[in-house]
Amino acid sequence: MKKLFVCLAVLLLALSVVSCTTQTVLPDVSSSAESSENSVPVEPESSVVEESSGALEETSSEEETTSEEPAMPEKEYVLFAENGVRVKEHYDETNNYTVRYYITDENGEWVEFHREEDLVDGNTDVYGFGNARRVILNNHTWEEPSDVYLYEAATGEKRQLDMSGLPRNELVTTMRWLDGRYFLFVSQFDHGTVAIGGDVWVYDTETDEYFRIIAREDGYMQIADMTVYDGMVLFHVPYYIDDAYSDTEMHYYTLSTKEIYELIDTRNEITFRVGEWLH
């Protein structure tokens, strides 16, 4: 009987050991599942962050590109055209403004021969002789020396003429070709508001000499422009009719081209006087 109890005790002990062993060896399925759920997204999360970061960088790069001002197409507008010369205002891709001068070459193609950064005071004079094979142009600014150029279409040469021999505080304004060699120009006072004209000079393009050929009786007379005809030159003369220099009336003088050539040959000058003009 005693042996029987001993055997039962041993059996119960063995069963207890097996039960403990089984609990220790078998995994906790629910705990493993939770652990698995927590561990699986770790690597994808890192990948998502990296991809997201890359997308942000790309977006930022695109924004920087689109934030730059797009290049603008070049544009040109004709300001005026005369004697075979065209003057245009030109805008480049960055909207910078220049004034450009064009003339036709021997093949009839338009060729640029001069440009300025600006249309100085709105005063730019371009004149041609005949079919514009020779061009004189003048940019003049109030109270500044004149920039006078002569362009030879046949050779493509452009040179600036030296006008430093004019009286002090005078500048070149209106210019008109007399023929292919000589051109007439007005030299006027460059200060104040009453100087709308001046005296008439002639320039010899072969010798680069210039001198006055027509003076005025007084400051009320302002020779402002000239029209060259075949055999005659008409001078446009505004005349101040009040002491305040506020009102003018237009008068005209004429000289034959023969008389002008005589003044050039003899280096003489004449004076326009009140009452001698044409009405």
C-alpha positions as CSV (number, residue, x, y, z in Angstrom):
1,M,0.0,0.0,0.0
2,K,2.8,2.3,0.9
3,K,4.5,1.6,-2.4
4,L,1.3,2.4,-4.2
5,F,1.2,5.9,-2.6
6,V,4.8,6.4,-3.5
7,C,4.1,5.5,-7.2
8,L,1.1,7.9,-7.3
9,A,3.2,10.7,-5.8
10,V,5.9,10.2,-8.4
11,L,3.4,10.1,-11.2
12,L,1.8,13.4,-10.0
13,L,5.2,15.0,-9.8
14,A,6.1,14.0,-13.3
15,L,2.8,15.3,-14.7
16,S,3.4,18.6,-12.9
17,V,6.9,18.9,-14.4
18,V,5.5,18.1,-17.9
19,S,2.8,20.8,-17.5
20,C,5.4,23.4,-16.5
21,T,7.6,22.4,-19.3
22,T,4.8,22.7,-21.9
23,Q,3.8,26.2,-20.6
24,T,7.4,27.4,-20.9
25,V,8.1,26.0,-24.4
26,L,4.8,27.0,-26.2
27,P,4.9,30.6,-27.5
28,D,2.4,33.2,-26.5
29,V,0.5,33.6,-29.8
30,S,-1.3,36.8,-28.8
31,S,1.9,38.5,-27.6
32,S,3.8,37.4,-30.7
33,A,1.1,38.8,-32.9
34,E,1.1,42.1,-31.1
35,S,4.9,42.2,-31.4
36,S,4.7,41.3,-35.0
37,E,2.2,44.1,-35.7
38,N,4.4,46.6,-34.0
39,S,7.6,45.6,-35.7
40,V,6.3,45.2,-39.4
41,P,5.7,48.9,-40.1
42,V,9.0,50.1,-38.9
43,E,10.9,49.7,-42.1
44,P,8.1,51.0,-44.4
45,E,7.7,54.1,-42.1
46,S,11.4,54.9,-42.7
47,S,10.9,54.5,-46.5
48,V,7.8,56.7,-46.5
49,V,9.7,59.4,-44.7
50,E,12.5,59.3,-47.2
51,E,10.2,59.3,-50.2
52,S,8.2,62.1,-48.7
53,S,11.4,64.1,-48.1
54,G,12.4,63.6,-51.8
55,A,9.0,64.8,-52.9
56,L,9.2,67.9,-50.9
57,E,12.6,68.7,-52.3
58,E,11.3,68.2,-55.9
59,T,8.4,70.5,-55.1
60,S,10.7,73.1,-53.7
61,S,12.9,72.9,-56.8
62,E,9.9,73.3,-59.0
63,E,8.7,76.3,-57.1
64,E,12.1,78.0,-57.4
65,T,12.1,77.4,-61.1
66,T,8.6,78.8,-61.6
67,S,9.3,81.8,-59.3
68,E,11.8,83.1,-61.8
69,E,10.4,85.7,-64.3
70,P,10.0,84.1,-67.7
71,A,12.0,85.5,-70.6
72,M,10.0,88.0,-72.7
73,P,10.0,88.0,-76.5
74,E,11.9,90.8,-78.2
75,K,9.7,93.5,-79.5
76,E,10.2,96.5,-81.8
77,Y,8.0,99.4,-82.7
78,V,8.6,102.0,-85.4
79,L,9.0,105.5,-84.1
80,F,9.3,107.1,-87.5
81,A,10.6,106.5,-91.0
82,E,11.9,109.1,-93.4
83,N,14.4,109.2,-96.3
84,G,14.9,105.5,-96.3
85,V,15.8,105.4,-92.6
86,R,13.7,103.7,-89.9
87,V,13.9,104.5,-86.2
88,K,12.5,101.8,-83.8
89,E,12.2,101.4,-80.0
90,H,13.4,97.9,-79.1
91,Y,12.7,95.8,-76.0
92,D,14.9,92.8,-75.3
93,E,14.1,89.6,-73.3
94,T,14.6,91.5,-70.0
95,N,12.5,94.5,-71.2
96,N,15.5,96.8,-71.5
97,Y,14.8,99.7,-73.9
98,T,17.0,101.0,-76.7
99,V,16.4,103.2,-79.7
100,R,17.8,101.6,-82.9
101,Y,18.3,103.1,-86.4
102,Y,18.1,101.1,-89.6
103,I,18.9,101.7,-93.2
104,T,18.6,99.6,-96.4
105,D,21.8,98.1,-97.8
106,E,22.5,97.6,-101.5
107,N,20.4,94.5,-101.5
108,G,17.4,96.3,-100.0
109,E,17.8,94.6,-96.5
110,W,17.4,96.6,-93.4
111,V,20.7,97.0,-91.5
112,E,21.1,98.5,-88.0
113,F,23.7,101.3,-88.0
114,H,23.2,103.1,-84.7
115,R,21.6,102.7,-81.3
116,E,21.1,104.7,-78.1
117,E,20.2,103.7,-74.6
118,D,17.4,106.1,-74.6
119,L,15.6,108.6,-76.8
120,V,17.3,111.6,-75.3
121,D,14.8,114.2,-74.2
122,G,12.6,113.0,-77.1
123,N,15.0,114.9,-79.5
124,T,16.6,112.6,-82.1
125,D,17.1,113.9,-85.6
126,V,17.8,111.7,-88.6
127,Y,18.2,113.0,-92.1
128,G,19.1,111.4,-95.3
129,F,20.5,112.6,-98.6
130,G,19.0,111.2,-101.8
131,N,18.3,107.5,-101.2
132,A,19.8,107.8,-97.7
133,R,23.3,106.7,-98.7
134,R,24.6,109.3,-96.2
135,V,22.9,109.9,-93.0
136,I,23.4,112.5,-90.3
137,L,21.8,112.0,-86.9
138,N,21.8,114.0,-83.8
139,N,20.9,113.3,-80.2
140,H,20.9,116.5,-78.2
141,T,20.1,117.0,-74.5
142,W,19.2,120.2,-72.8
143,E,22.3,121.9,-71.4
144,E,24.6,119.2,-72.7
145,P,26.9,119.0,-75.8
146,S,25.3,117.5,-78.9
147,D,26.3,114.1,-80.3
148,V,26.3,114.4,-84.0
149,Y,27.1,111.3,-86.2
150,L,27.7,110.8,-89.9
151,Y,27.0,107.3,-91.4
152,E,28.2,106.2,-94.8
153,A,25.9,103.4,-96.0
154,A,28.3,102.5,-98.8
155,T,31.1,101.5,-96.5
156,G,29.2,100.9,-93.2
157,E,31.3,103.5,-91.5
158,K,29.9,105.7,-88.7
159,R,31.9,108.5,-87.1
160,Q,31.1,111.2,-84.6
161,L,31.6,114.8,-85.7
162,D,33.5,117.2,-83.4
163,M,31.3,120.1,-82.7
164,S,33.4,121.6,-79.9
165,G,34.1,124.7,-81.9
166,L,30.6,126.2,-81.4
167,P,30.1,129.2,-79.1
168,R,29.9,128.4,-75.4
169,N,26.5,127.1,-74.2
170,E,25.3,126.4,-77.7
171,L,24.3,123.0,-79.1
172,V,23.3,121.6,-82.5
173,T,19.6,121.0,-83.1
174,T,18.0,120.9,-86.5
175,M,20.1,119.6,-89.4
176,R,19.3,119.4,-93.1
177,W,21.3,118.2,-96.1
178,L,22.1,120.9,-98.6
179,D,23.6,118.4,-101.0
180,G,25.8,115.3,-100.6
181,R,28.7,117.3,-99.2
182,Y,27.3,120.1,-97.1
183,F,24.5,120.1,-94.5
184,L,23.0,123.1,-92.7
185,F,22.3,123.1,-89.0
186,V,20.9,125.4,-86.3
187,S,23.1,126.2,-83.3
188,Q,21.0,127.5,-80.4
189,F,21.4,128.5,-76.8
190,D,21.1,125.4,-74.6
191,H,19.7,127.1,-71.4
192,G,16.3,128.5,-70.5
193,T,13.0,128.0,-72.2
194,V,12.9,130.8,-74.8
195,A,15.6,129.4,-77.1
196,I,13.6,127.5,-79.7
197,G,16.0,128.3,-82.5
198,G,19.2,130.1,-83.3
199,D,21.7,130.9,-86.1
200,V,22.4,128.8,-89.2
201,W,25.7,127.2,-89.8
202,V,27.1,125.0,-92.6
203,Y,29.2,121.8,-92.2
204,D,31.6,120.6,-94.9
205,T,31.8,116.8,-94.6
206,E,34.9,116.6,-96.8
207,T,37.0,119.0,-94.7
208,D,35.1,118.7,-91.3
209,E,35.0,122.5,-91.2
210,Y,31.9,124.5,-90.1
211,F,31.1,128.1,-89.8
212,R,28.1,130.4,-89.4
213,I,26.4,131.8,-92.6
214,I,23.2,133.3,-91.2
215,A,22.8,135.4,-88.0
216,R,19.7,137.0,-86.5
217,E,19.0,140.7,-85.8
218,D,18.0,140.0,-82.2
219,G,16.9,137.3,-79.8
220,Y,13.2,137.7,-80.7
221,M,14.0,135.9,-83.9
222,Q,14.5,132.1,-83.6
223,I,15.5,130.2,-86.8
224,A,14.1,126.8,-85.9
225,D,13.9,124.8,-89.1
226,M,14.8,124.7,-92.8
227,T,13.3,123.1,-95.8
228,V,15.6,122.4,-98.8
229,Y,14.0,122.6,-102.2
230,D,15.5,122.4,-105.7
231,G,17.2,125.8,-106.0
232,M,15.9,127.3,-102.8
233,V,16.0,127.0,-99.0
234,L,13.0,128.1,-96.8
235,F,13.8,129.1,-93.3
236,H,11.1,128.7,-90.6
237,V,11.4,131.6,-88.1
238,P,9.2,131.9,-85.0
239,Y,9.3,135.5,-83.7
240,Y,8.4,136.5,-80.2
241,I,5.8,139.2,-80.2
242,D,5.9,140.1,-76.4
243,D,8.5,140.9,-73.9
244,A,7.6,137.9,-71.8
245,Y,8.7,135.5,-74.6
246,S,5.5,133.6,-74.3
247,D,3.8,134.2,-77.7
248,T,5.2,133.8,-81.2
249,E,4.2,134.2,-84.8
250,M,5.7,132.3,-87.6
251,H,7.6,134.0,-90.4
252,Y,9.7,132.7,-93.3
253,Y,12.8,133.7,-95.1
254,T,14.2,132.3,-98.3
255,L,17.6,132.2,-99.9
256,S,18.5,130.6,-103.2
257,T,20.9,127.7,-103.2
258,K,23.2,129.9,-105.3
259,E,23.3,132.6,-102.6
260,I,24.1,129.9,-100.0
261,Y,26.9,128.5,-102.0
262,E,28.3,132.0,-102.4
263,L,28.3,132.4,-98.6
264,I,30.1,129.1,-98.3
265,D,32.7,129.9,-100.9
266,T,33.5,133.4,-99.5
267,R,33.1,132.4,-95.8
268,N,30.7,135.3,-95.4
269,E,27.5,135.6,-93.4
270,I,24.3,137.6,-93.7
271,T,21.8,138.8,-91.0
272,F,18.1,138.2,-91.1
273,R,16.3,141.4,-90.1
274,V,12.8,142.2,-89.0
275,G,10.5,143.1,-91.9
276,E,12.5,141.3,-94.6
277,W,10.7,138.0,-94.2
278,L,8.0,136.4,-96.3
279,H,4.5,136.2,-94.8
